[in-house]
Amino acid sequence: MYHTVAKTSDIAPGQGGTYQVGDRRVAVFNKGGEFFAIDDHCPHQGASLGAGYLDDDGAVSCPWHAWRFCVTDGKWCDNPRLGVDTFEVRVVGDDVQVRERAKDEA
């Protein structure tokens, strides 16, 4: 099931935000006009990734300790064997929609 989280104009290019999608908090980013969504929860100490800085390469830095995650695949930039969940995103009209993950999805 997809949830409308924002309008395309709500998330400026190079920016992100945090939204509730089902029972998860999801960080949604606008990377050059394309939208990506990852788990909002940094696995290090729980900071909001949606509040982090998105660089030109598409890596968001955690605002607490600067752990960096790729918004396109969720991989931790310093050790790609680790990462955060990603979510499917679509734009319908000017609505940014994020697909809720099933409980059994890895």
C-alpha positions as CSV (number, residue, x, y, z in Angstrom):
1,M,0.0,0.0,0.0
2,Y,1.3,3.5,-0.9
3,H,1.0,6.4,1.4
4,T,1.0,10.0,0.2
5,V,3.6,11.7,2.4
6,A,4.2,15.1,0.7
7,K,3.8,17.2,-2.4
8,T,6.8,17.4,-4.7
9,S,7.1,21.1,-3.9
10,D,7.4,20.3,-0.2
11,I,10.9,18.6,-0.6
12,A,13.3,20.9,-2.4
13,P,16.1,19.3,-4.5
14,G,19.0,18.4,-2.1
15,Q,16.6,18.2,0.9
16,G,14.8,15.6,2.8
17,G,12.1,15.2,5.5
18,T,10.7,12.6,7.8
19,Y,7.2,11.1,7.3
20,Q,5.1,8.3,8.9
21,V,4.5,5.4,6.6
22,G,2.4,2.8,8.3
23,D,4.2,1.9,11.5
24,R,7.6,3.2,10.3
25,R,9.3,6.6,10.2
26,V,10.7,7.1,6.7
27,A,13.2,9.7,5.4
28,V,12.3,10.9,2.0
29,F,14.9,12.8,-0.2
30,N,14.8,14.8,-3.4
31,K,18.0,14.0,-5.3
32,G,17.9,16.1,-8.5
33,G,14.2,15.8,-8.9
34,E,14.1,12.1,-8.1
35,F,12.6,11.0,-4.8
36,F,14.1,8.2,-2.6
37,A,13.1,6.9,0.8
38,I,15.1,5.1,3.4
39,D,14.5,4.2,7.1
40,D,14.6,7.4,9.1
41,H,16.3,5.7,12.1
42,C,20.2,5.7,12.0
43,P,21.3,2.3,13.2
44,H,24.2,3.9,15.2
45,Q,22.3,5.8,17.9
46,G,18.8,6.4,16.5
47,A,19.1,9.9,15.0
48,S,16.7,11.0,12.3
49,L,18.3,10.6,8.9
50,G,15.6,12.9,7.5
51,A,17.2,15.7,9.4
52,G,20.6,15.0,7.8
53,Y,22.6,16.7,5.1
54,L,22.2,15.3,1.6
55,D,25.4,15.7,-0.5
56,D,25.6,16.0,-4.3
57,D,26.5,12.2,-4.6
58,G,23.2,11.2,-2.9
59,A,24.7,10.3,0.5
60,V,22.9,11.6,3.6
61,S,24.9,12.3,6.7
62,C,23.4,11.5,10.1
63,P,23.1,14.8,12.0
64,W,24.5,13.3,15.2
65,H,27.7,11.4,14.2
66,A,28.0,11.9,10.4
67,W,27.4,8.2,9.5
68,R,26.6,8.4,5.7
69,F,24.0,6.4,3.9
70,C,23.3,6.2,0.2
71,V,19.7,7.3,-0.4
72,T,19.3,5.2,-3.5
73,D,20.2,1.8,-1.9
74,G,20.4,2.4,1.8
75,K,24.0,1.2,2.1
76,W,26.3,2.7,4.7
77,C,29.0,4.5,2.7
78,D,31.8,3.3,5.1
79,N,30.8,-0.4,5.0
80,P,28.4,-1.3,2.2
81,R,27.7,-4.7,3.9
82,L,25.5,-2.7,6.4
83,G,22.7,-0.3,5.7
84,V,19.1,0.8,6.3
85,D,15.9,-0.3,4.7
86,T,14.8,1.3,1.5
87,F,11.2,2.0,0.4
88,E,9.6,2.2,-3.1
89,V,8.7,5.8,-4.0
90,R,6.4,7.0,-6.8
91,V,5.1,10.4,-7.8
92,V,1.5,10.6,-8.8
93,G,0.6,14.0,-10.1
94,D,2.4,16.2,-7.5
95,D,2.0,13.7,-4.7
96,V,5.1,11.9,-3.4
97,Q,4.0,8.4,-2.3
98,V,6.0,5.8,-0.3
99,R,5.1,2.1,-0.3
100,E,4.6,0.6,3.1
101,R,6.9,-2.5,3.6
102,A,5.3,-5.7,4.6
103,K,6.3,-7.1,8.0
104,D,8.1,-10.1,6.3
105,E,10.0,-8.0,3.8
106,A,13.8,-8.1,4.3
